[in-house]
Amino acid sequence: MSLTSYDIRWQAYRVNVHSVIMSCGEFHNVPLIGTKGCINYNPVLSLRQLGFVMNGRPLDAEIAESVYFEKRSDPARLEQVGRAWKTIGVKGGAVLGKKFAVAMPNYIDWVRNRVETLLLPYDRTKPLQEKPPLILSENVPAEHYKQALMENRRLKEKEQDTQMELYKAKADKLNLAHQLKGMQGEDASRLKSKKRSYEEIETLLNEEHRECLRLQKAEANYQKKIRDLEKQLRDKDVQLKKEVDLRRASESQLGGEVVELRRQLKEKLTPLPECSECDLLIDQCKYLKTLIPGGHLS
């Protein structure tokens, strides 16, 4: 499998969940009663789909398989599950934190270690696309930056869906144009010459069809290259804006330090007192200079 967490749309943005049932009665997770038996699920592993942050490794009690049996096999356990639903443990944003559907490094490391421990039946392969690093801005509040990041992801997903619809519409248009052209060519060929055999007409249509498919494929490849280049330009623009903001902040900080150093230097400088002896020495030097031939002092 080449899918990673970055390739999956974890949260439906139209679903806004504020409170989550995390436990029932004495169970650390949520037991469920079905038509044939009972089983439990662990809400702590589904917080990302509900829009919350996966901070770190969950507790063993929160992911334990505590309920799994058929109804007829354990009536007492079934009654215990029913009583547990009378005491529901609900947690909200005050406990789960602010909405931001990402997985932190501690949780990702725990998932990888668990996969290696359980030996899941698939090999790890190269992902479809590299995950960009999560960079929190130093000049913008983290909450605003996270909201902008989520909105950016939503817009990118919407753009991808729109591009796919546009590609399908263009493909349908080309297909219809090809069919129309084929029909027109067939009618024209029948009017111009009835000697052309059916096999020759079919061969000509097949060649035109293959050429049209080749053009469609080439157009799709060019559209993909254009999208990739646009994405690279947007990423570069964001990176340059961050560097400019950092440089401006650094220059502002250095300018403040220079002003402060100038102020301190100005406070430490004191005017030199007037010295009458210095003026006397200068006059004597000028007099001695007139006595020496050539007018130079060595």
Secondary structure as UniProt FT lines:
FT   HELIX           5..7
FT   TURN            13..14
FT   STRAND          20..24
FT   TURN            25..26
FT   STRAND          30..33
FT   STRAND          37..41
FT   HELIX           43..45
FT   TURN            47..51
FT   HELIX           60..63
FT   STRAND          68..70
FT   TURN            71..73
FT   HELIX           75..84
FT   TURN            85..86
FT   STRAND          88..91
FT   HELIX           93..96
FT   HELIX           105..118
FT   HELIX           142..192
FT   HELIX           198..268
FT   HELIX           276..291
FT   HELIX           293..295
//
